[in-house]
Amino acid sequence: MGATSRQRRAALSPAHCEVPGCDWPHPIQRHRIEPGRDGGKYRKGNVISLCPNHHWLADRDMTPCEAEALLLIVAARPNKEVTE
């Protein structure tokens, strides 16, 4: 993945884990809520920032990271462009 692609993906979500109460201090990962294998794209509303632990849970649709919960987190973001 090129630098430009990484920058575009980084602009879709904050630079911290978005699961409430998580204070993971290290770099995060971008997760597609609708998986790529199901047609999910890296686009606003389908990308959430997660720490590695929450990303692992999300990939397995486990609490607190099942898709419905992640969509609610994304929907609750302030209505502004992500610039972190």
N, C-alpha and C positions, 0 to 999 in steps of 0.2 A: 504494500500500500504506500503510495507516495505521500510526500509532505502536504500537498494541497488537499488530497482526499482526507487525511487526518485532521487538517484544520477545519474543513467543512463539517466533518462529523463532530468535532469538538464544539463547534458553534451551535449545535443542536441541543446541548444539555450542559448543566453546570459542571464545574471542576471538582465536585465533591459527591460522595454517595448521597443519593436523594431519599433513602429509606429513613423515615423519621427516627431520631434517636441515635443514628449511626454517626460516629465521629472518627471514622477511618482517616488517618492522617497522611496516607501514602497515595500515589497515583491511582486513579479509578479506571474503570472500563466502561465502554458504551455498550448497552444491551438493546437489541431490537425486541420490543414487546411482541409483535407479530414476527415470528422467526423468518429468516430468509428462505428457508425450505418451503414455507407456506406463502411466499410472495411478499413478505415484509421488507420494506426498504428502509434505508437510513434517511428518515425524513422527520421533520418536526411532528411531535405527537406520537411517534413510534419509537423514539430513542430516549433512554433514561440512563443516567450515570449511576453506576453501582460499584461498590468495593468488590474485591474478588470473592469474599464470602457470600454476599448477597447475589452476586452474579451466578455463583454455583447454585444457589437456591432457586433463582429465577429460571435457570436452564432446566430445572426439574419441576417447575411450577409448584414450589413448596412455600408454605407460610413463612414470612410475611410477603413473599415475592411472587404470588400467583399473578397472572396477567391482569386480572380485574383490579387488584390492589395497585399494581404499577400504573395502570391507566388513570386511576384516581389521583395518584401522586402527580403525574404529568399534567392532568387537567387542573390541578390546584396551583400550578406554578403562576407567579405573577405574569400578567399579560404584557411582557416586554421581551426584547431580544436578549438572549443569553450572551453575556460578554465576559464571563470569568475566564 
